[in-house]
Amino acid sequence: MLTIKAEIKKQEQKLDGTYNVKLRFTLDRKVKRLSTSLFVTNKDLTKDLKIKQTSSIRQEVDSLIRSYQEKCAKLQIELNHYTLDEVMDYLDGERQKQQTIDFIKFSREWIASTTIKGAPNYTSALNALIRFIGKEELDVNLITLDFLENFKAFLNKEREARTKKLIAQGKRVPSNRSLSLYLVSIKKLFNEAKKKYNKKDKNLILIPHSPFEDFAIPKQEATRKRAISTDIIKKIWKLPYKDMKKGYKATCHYNLAKDCFILSFCLMGINSADLYNATEMKNNTITYYRTKTKDRRLDNAKMVVDVPQIILPLIEKYKDKTGKRLFNFYQYYADEKGFNKAINYGLKEIGAILEVDDLEYYAARHSWATIALNKVGIDKYVVHAALNHIDDSMKVTDIYIERDFVNENKANDKVVRYVFGK
């Protein structure tokens, strides 16, 4: 039979002379103790450390014991053969049900602990939510369907205000990805909170509602097509370099952008982050692991690219003499973001010269794929593989196939020859 008694221990007297009242649970000769928020002093205790009947706190202690006895009675402990550990887990769950779960606090802790590459996106979404509610705390139970609809309307108003401002400034209006991205991120955080606080095996459901089940998240707008023509790529290749003073060549955004754009195109649309981080080249073959997705894939997003002869001078030009990495970009730019920003800054200058509106580094990747499929006749699956994407429908098949990158590199050779004639 389960017994619950108040317990005071002499050795646990605090510096201020008080004792914390603990509840002693005993079942089948096993004992567990639970700290309470109640404290007593020597005047409340008998010589053998029992709480006096006359003490003002005695009634509170007895009331607390009765409340635990009533909760445990619902379990029918003997009938269901519960152990003391299971009883304590149940009581712990009952206590948690009375606590407010701060969604903002939980989300910040989850973001800080996650290794997902898109963590900054969750922070941006959370900051948008904080702007909406106007404070740094939010009871998770307040996230209802109506709440989400109002949040979506708020994001739309922010979007409209930002669009008007950009138009007034004569700037390009970006695609409306943030609305979908923010709502998807908040949904992910909400589901992570449910995963943490809901324990079905213990009948502990602290977040019972699921507002996202009936909430429509707008689909993202299609990615803006950034491919450019073969003629423009040739013009970028043939553009003269800026005459820079010795020692400044590597930090000239224009020259850097011209070279890195051609490097990316001739290396099957390699991302700037992968140029920045690449370390391995053997027999004119570069092996790298795509920075963006390597932590999310079993193959670490491995890519093997044969270097076309046409860009060997560029490989040599930016070679890291220390051998630490393949290229020396890291010696001039603190991180891959700064490196990418410098390239795009230079491409804006090149775009102005060639009359290409809003030329970006990613245009090299888009252009390679477009030319490979539409001009050279490369199979779409090979294009997909060359961009180092994963086909969800082929995941099981991919487990059995050892990838040798031969078809991808044959395709690249055809694309480079089509554009540059060599």
Protein Blocks (a to p, Z undefined) as FASTA:
>chain_A
ZZddddddfklpcfkopacddddddeehiacddddfbdcdfklpcfkopacfklmklmmm
mmmmmmmmmmmmmnommlnopafklmmmmmmmmmmmmpccdfklmmmmmmmmpccfklmm
mmmmmmmmmmmnopabdcfklmcfklmmmmmmmmmmmmmmmmmmmmmnopacddffklmm
mmmmmmmmmmmmmmmmpcfknopafblbcfklmpccddddddddfbdcfklmmmmmmpcc
ddddehilmmmmklmmmmmmmmmmmnoopafklmmmpcbdgehiacdddfklmmmcfklo
pacddddfklmmmmmmmpcfklmamblklmmpmbfklmmmmmmmmmmmmmmmnopghiaf
klmmmmmmmmmmmmnopafklmmmmnopacfklmmmmmmpccehlmmmmmmmmmmmmmno
ZZ
